[in-house]
Amino acid sequence: EFGYVNDKEAASAKLRGALRAGNSLERSVYLARKKSMVAGCVVEGELDAALENTLDIGDVDEIKNAGGDAKMALAALQKANRGPFRTGRVDDKTKRQDFAWLQRRGYRLEDIKTAMRMED
């Protein structure tokens, strides 16, 4: 009525933006909570809808379980043409850069290795 921002919509918008940018689930929730300045429970309540509307990876429950972050990391690499989807030269330097790129987006070491098909 007065034009105030709807907390759920603000949280959902920031969450969708963070997910589209290739961030992990935990980092996306953190960024959305910080940028929209709403309670964490509101942001987490919007997570399922944001995942369905933003990502085209698969089942939301599957993404939120154990192997989901690796799938999200792989999708982020594909969207950015990095890692196994890089079209230019691939050497140790570019692998380290892609590895660091995913780390800055909040992915765990195991998920990054899985996404980049790396061994220890």
N, C-alpha and C positions, 0 to 999 in steps of 0.2 A: 504494500500500500504506500509506503514511504520511499520506495526505491532502494531499500537496503539490500545488501548482497545476501543471497541464500547460501548458508554455510555448506550445504551438501553440494550445490552446483559449483561453488568456488573450489571445494576440495576435489570434486570430480574433474573439473577442467585442468587443474594443476597436475592431478594424478595422470590423466590421459597424456598431457604434454611430456611428463617425465618418462612415461612408458614409451611413447613414440621416439624419444631421444635415445632410447636404447639402454636405459638404466635398469638395474636389477629390481626385483619386487621391493626388497627392504629399502633400497636407496630411493625408489620412486615414492614410497609412502613417506619417508623422511622429508624429501624435497617438497612434496605436496603439503605436508603438515606445516613446514616452515614457511613456504611461500603464501599459502592461503590463510595462515594464522588461525586455524581451527583445531579443535581437539583431535588427538590421534584416533579416537574411536570413530569419529565421523569420517575421517579419511579411510580407515580400514573398512568401514561399512560400505564405502563406494568402490572398493577394490574389485569385486566380482563384476560389477557393471562396466567399470573402466577396462578390465581385461577383455571382456566380450566385445566391447565397442572398438577397442584400439588394436589389439593384436590378432593376427590371423594364424596362430600357431596350433591351436587345437582346443581340447577340453580345458575349461578353467580349473577344475579340480586337479587334473593331471599337471597343470602348470604350477599350482600351489604346492604340490607334493615334491618328493625328492629330486626328480630329474628335470623339473621345470625350469630352473635357472639356467641349466646347460642349453636347453632349447631356446630360451630367451636370448642367451649370449650368442648362439649360432644365428638367430634371426637378426640380431643387432649387427653382427659381422657381415651378413649378407646385404643388409640394407645400406651399410657404409662401404661396401666393396672392400672389405678387409679380410685378413686371415685366409682361409681356403678359397675365398671368393675374389681375392685380389687379382686384377687383370695384368698388372705390370710385373716387374721383377719381384721375386720372392727370395729373400736371403735372411740371414740371422738378424740383421738390423730391423727389417720390416716385421719379422716375427716378434721381436722384443717390443717394437712400437705398438703392434696390435695387442699384445699381451698387456702392456701398460694401459692402453686405451680401455680395455675391458675392466682392469683393476680400478681405474678412476670412476667407472660407472657402477662400482659396488659389487662386482661378481667375485665369488670365492675361487680360490686356486683350483680346486677340483673341477669346478664348472668351466673354468677357462681352458684347462687342459683338455677336457672332453670336447668343448666346442672347437678348439683349434686342432684337435686330433694329435695332441702331443703326448709323449711319454716323459717320465721324470726327466 
